[in-house]
Amino acid sequence: MINLSYLGIISTFDVISVKEILQKNKIKFFLKNLFDTSVSAGWANPGSESFQEHLYVDKKKTAAAKKLLANYLK
């Protein structure tokens, strides 16, 4: 099991680039779209955070991921 650390928010439009960078550098990660999750649950306000993904990375590689993704993180 991987220990994940929250890294920040990225635009949904940057997800492909971010995935490629992390995979190329062998950094395990997890993306979560809170808007989609909350819509499925039936309680989200339309339009809020609809184009954002929350990024979690392997805790051991947090510093490296921050450096690699500095231009993508909010």
DRENRO-876347 format. One record per atom (N, C-alpha, C): residue number from 1; x, y, z; residue in three letters. Coordinates in nm, 3 decimals. Layout:
# residues N
NODE   num        c1        c2        c3   residu
NODE   NUM         X         Y         Z      Ala
...
***
This chain:
# residues 74
NODE   num        c1        c2        c3   residu
NODE     1     0.084    -0.119     0.000      Met
NODE     1     0.000     0.000     0.000      Met
NODE     1     0.088     0.125     0.000      Met
NODE     2     0.049     0.224    -0.078      Ile
NODE     2     0.125     0.348    -0.089      Ile
NODE     2     0.072     0.449     0.013      Ile
NODE     3     0.164     0.523     0.071      Asn
NODE     3     0.128     0.634     0.158      Asn
NODE     3     0.120     0.758     0.070      Asn
NODE     4     0.002     0.817     0.057      Leu
NODE     4    -0.016     0.931    -0.033      Leu
NODE     4    -0.015     1.062     0.043      Leu
NODE     5     0.029     1.166    -0.027      Ser
NODE     5     0.033     1.300     0.027      Ser
NODE     5    -0.041     1.392    -0.070      Ser
NODE     6    -0.124     1.481    -0.016      Tyr
NODE     6    -0.197     1.576    -0.101      Tyr
NODE     6    -0.099     1.678    -0.156      Tyr
NODE     7    -0.099     1.694    -0.288      Leu
NODE     7    -0.005     1.786    -0.350      Leu
NODE     7    -0.071     1.918    -0.391      Leu
NODE     8    -0.195     1.911    -0.436      Gly
NODE     8    -0.263     2.034    -0.476      Gly
NODE     8    -0.370     2.009    -0.580      Gly
NODE     9    -0.416     2.117    -0.638      Ile
NODE     9    -0.523     2.113    -0.738      Ile
NODE     9    -0.464     2.140    -0.875      Ile
NODE    10    -0.507     2.061    -0.973      Ile
NODE    10    -0.467     2.085    -1.111      Ile
NODE    10    -0.593     2.097    -1.197      Ile
NODE    11    -0.578     2.165    -1.308      Ser
NODE    11    -0.688     2.180    -1.403      Ser
NODE    11    -0.713     2.046    -1.472      Ser
NODE    12    -0.838     2.014    -1.494      Thr
NODE    12    -0.875     1.893    -1.566      Thr
NODE    12    -0.809     1.891    -1.704      Thr
NODE    13    -0.787     2.008    -1.761      Phe
NODE    13    -0.727     2.017    -1.893      Phe
NODE    13    -0.578     1.980    -1.893      Phe
NODE    14    -0.515     1.981    -1.774      Asp
NODE    14    -0.373     1.947    -1.763      Asp
NODE    14    -0.349     1.802    -1.718      Asp
NODE    15    -0.455     1.728    -1.696      Val
NODE    15    -0.442     1.593    -1.641      Val
NODE    15    -0.353     1.503    -1.726      Val
NODE    16    -0.368     1.506    -1.856      Ile
NODE    16    -0.288     1.419    -1.944      Ile
NODE    16    -0.140     1.452    -1.930      Ile
NODE    17    -0.106     1.580    -1.932      Ser
NODE    17     0.035     1.621    -1.918      Ser
NODE    17     0.092     1.581    -1.783      Ser
NODE    18     0.013     1.603    -1.678      Val
NODE    18     0.058     1.570    -1.542      Val
NODE    18     0.079     1.419    -1.528      Val
NODE    19    -0.014     1.341    -1.580      Lys
NODE    19     0.000     1.194    -1.575      Lys
NODE    19     0.128     1.150    -1.645      Lys
NODE    20     0.154     1.207    -1.763      Glu
NODE    20     0.273     1.170    -1.839      Glu
NODE    20     0.400     1.203    -1.762      Glu
NODE    21     0.406     1.319    -1.700      Ile
NODE    21     0.524     1.360    -1.623      Ile
NODE    21     0.545     1.266    -1.505      Ile
NODE    22     0.439     1.237    -1.432      Leu
NODE    22     0.452     1.152    -1.314      Leu
NODE    22     0.489     1.009    -1.353      Leu
NODE    23     0.427     0.957    -1.456      Gln
NODE    23     0.459     0.821    -1.501      Gln
NODE    23     0.602     0.811    -1.552      Gln
NODE    24     0.646     0.912    -1.627      Lys
NODE    24     0.782     0.914    -1.680      Lys
NODE    24     0.884     0.911    -1.565      Lys
NODE    25     0.851     0.976    -1.454      Asn
NODE    25     0.941     0.984    -1.340      Asn
NODE    25     0.911     0.879    -1.233      Asn
NODE    26     0.827     0.783    -1.269      Lys
NODE    26     0.793     0.670    -1.180      Lys
NODE    26     0.742     0.715    -1.043      Lys
NODE    27     0.655     0.816    -1.044      Ile
NODE    27     0.592     0.865    -0.923      Ile
NODE    27     0.448     0.817    -0.922      Ile
NODE    28     0.412     0.739    -0.823      Lys
NODE    28     0.275     0.689    -0.812      Lys
NODE    28     0.185     0.802    -0.764      Lys
NODE    29     0.061     0.802    -0.817      Phe
NODE    29    -0.029     0.913    -0.787      Phe
NODE    29    -0.175     0.869    -0.792      Phe
NODE    30    -0.261     0.957    -0.745      Phe
NODE    30    -0.405     0.935    -0.746      Phe
NODE    30    -0.471     1.070    -0.772      Phe
NODE    31    -0.565     1.074    -0.865      Leu
NODE    31    -0.641     1.196    -0.895      Leu
NODE    31    -0.785     1.178    -0.850      Leu
NODE    32    -0.839     1.282    -0.789      Lys
NODE    32    -0.978     1.275    -0.744      Lys
NODE    32    -1.050     1.401    -0.788      Lys
NODE    33    -1.164     1.383    -0.853      Asn
NODE    33    -1.248     1.494    -0.894      Asn
NODE    33    -1.363     1.502    -0.794      Asn
NODE    34    -1.355     1.597    -0.705      Leu
NODE    34    -1.456     1.610    -0.600      Leu
NODE    34    -1.593     1.649    -0.655      Leu
NODE    35    -1.593     1.722    -0.765      Phe
NODE    35    -1.720     1.762    -0.826      Phe
NODE    35    -1.797     1.640    -0.873      Phe
NODE    36    -1.730     1.552    -0.949      Asp
NODE    36    -1.797     1.431    -0.999      Asp
NODE    36    -1.846     1.343    -0.885      Asp
NODE    37    -1.764     1.331    -0.782      Thr
NODE    37    -1.801     1.250    -0.667      Thr
NODE    37    -1.925     1.305    -0.598      Thr
NODE    38    -1.928     1.437    -0.579      Ser
NODE    38    -2.042     1.497    -0.509      Ser
NODE    38    -2.168     1.498    -0.595      Ser
NODE    39    -2.153     1.512    -0.728      Val
NODE    39    -2.270     1.506    -0.816      Val
NODE    39    -2.331     1.366    -0.808      Val
NODE    40    -2.246     1.265    -0.807      Ser
NODE    40    -2.294     1.128    -0.795      Ser
NODE    40    -2.370     1.106    -0.665      Ser
NODE    41    -2.325     1.176    -0.561      Ala
NODE    41    -2.390     1.164    -0.431      Ala
NODE    41    -2.517     1.249    -0.423      Ala
NODE    42    -2.532     1.342    -0.519      Gly
NODE    42    -2.653     1.422    -0.527      Gly
NODE    42    -2.653     1.550    -0.448      Gly
NODE    43    -2.535     1.604    -0.414      Trp
NODE    43    -2.537     1.726    -0.333      Trp
NODE    43    -2.450     1.840    -0.384      Trp
NODE    44    -2.389     1.829    -0.500      Ala
NODE    44    -2.297     1.934    -0.549      Ala
NODE    44    -2.370     2.052    -0.609      Ala
NODE    45    -2.310     2.168    -0.594      Asn
NODE    45    -2.360     2.287    -0.662      Asn
NODE    45    -2.302     2.287    -0.803      Asn
NODE    46    -2.385     2.293    -0.905      Pro
NODE    46    -2.334     2.292    -1.042      Pro
NODE    46    -2.235     2.406    -1.066      Pro
NODE    47    -2.126     2.376    -1.134      Gly
NODE    47    -2.028     2.478    -1.167      Gly
NODE    47    -1.915     2.493    -1.067      Gly
NODE    48    -1.928     2.438    -0.949      Ser
NODE    48    -1.822     2.453    -0.850      Ser
NODE    48    -1.717     2.346    -0.868      Ser
NODE    49    -1.595     2.388    -0.889      Glu
NODE    49    -1.481     2.297    -0.904      Glu
NODE    49    -1.499     2.193    -1.016      Glu
NODE    50    -1.576     2.225    -1.117      Ser
NODE    50    -1.604     2.124    -1.219      Ser
NODE    50    -1.484     2.095    -1.309      Ser
NODE    51    -1.385     2.182    -1.310      Phe
NODE    51    -1.269     2.160    -1.395      Phe
NODE    51    -1.140     2.150    -1.313      Phe
NODE    52    -1.152     2.088    -1.196      Gln
NODE    52    -1.036     2.074    -1.108      Gln
NODE    52    -1.022     1.930    -1.062      Gln
NODE    53    -0.898     1.887    -1.047      Glu
NODE    53    -0.867     1.755    -0.995      Glu
NODE    53    -0.774     1.773    -0.875      Glu
NODE    54    -0.797     1.697    -0.771      His
NODE    54    -0.710     1.700    -0.655      His
NODE    54    -0.607     1.590    -0.673      His
NODE    55    -0.479     1.626    -0.659      Leu
NODE    55    -0.369     1.535    -0.687      Leu
NODE    55    -0.302     1.488    -0.559      Leu
NODE    56    -0.289     1.358    -0.547      Tyr
NODE    56    -0.219     1.294    -0.436      Tyr
NODE    56    -0.103     1.215    -0.495      Tyr
NODE    57     0.014     1.224    -0.432      Val
NODE    57     0.132     1.152    -0.483      Val
NODE    57     0.196     1.071    -0.371      Val
NODE    58     0.281     0.978    -0.412      Asp
NODE    58     0.358     0.897    -0.318      Asp
NODE    58     0.431     0.990    -0.221      Asp
NODE    59     0.408     0.971    -0.093      Lys
NODE    59     0.463     1.060     0.010      Lys
NODE    59     0.615     1.070     0.001      Lys
NODE    60     0.680     0.962    -0.036      Lys
NODE    60     0.826     0.960    -0.046      Lys
NODE    60     0.878     1.047    -0.160      Lys
NODE    61     0.792     1.078    -0.256      Lys
NODE    61     0.835     1.154    -0.373      Lys
NODE    61     0.763     1.288    -0.386      Lys
NODE    62     0.711     1.339    -0.276      Thr
NODE    62     0.635     1.464    -0.278      Thr
NODE    62     0.721     1.581    -0.328      Thr
NODE    63     0.841     1.595    -0.276      Ala
NODE    63     0.928     1.707    -0.315      Ala
NODE    63     0.960     1.703    -0.464      Ala
NODE    64     0.991     1.585    -0.516      Ala
NODE    64     1.021     1.571    -0.658      Ala
NODE    64     0.899     1.606    -0.743      Ala
NODE    65     0.782     1.559    -0.702      Ala
NODE    65     0.660     1.587    -0.776      Ala
NODE    65     0.628     1.737    -0.776      Ala
NODE    66     0.647     1.802    -0.661      Lys
NODE    66     0.622     1.948    -0.654      Lys
NODE    66     0.711     2.023    -0.752      Lys
NODE    67     0.836     1.983    -0.757      Lys
NODE    67     0.930     2.049    -0.846      Lys
NODE    67     0.892     2.027    -0.993      Lys
NODE    68     0.859     1.903    -1.028      Leu
NODE    68     0.823     1.870    -1.165      Leu
NODE    68     0.693     1.936    -1.211      Leu
NODE    69     0.601     1.956    -1.117      Leu
NODE    69     0.467     2.005    -1.154      Leu
NODE    69     0.439     2.148    -1.111      Leu
NODE    70     0.542     2.223    -1.081      Ala
NODE    70     0.526     2.361    -1.032      Ala
NODE    70     0.436     2.446    -1.122      Ala
NODE    71     0.443     2.426    -1.251      Asn
NODE    71     0.364     2.507    -1.345      Asn
NODE    71     0.218     2.464    -1.353      Asn
NODE    72     0.186     2.348    -1.299      Tyr
NODE    72     0.049     2.296    -1.309      Tyr
NODE    72    -0.032     2.311    -1.179      Tyr
NODE    73     0.035     2.322    -1.067      Leu
NODE    73    -0.034     2.323    -0.938      Leu
NODE    73    -0.095     2.459    -0.906      Leu
NODE    74    -0.211     2.455    -0.842      Lys
NODE    74    -0.278     2.578    -0.797      Lys
NODE    74    -0.266     2.586    -0.647      Lys
***
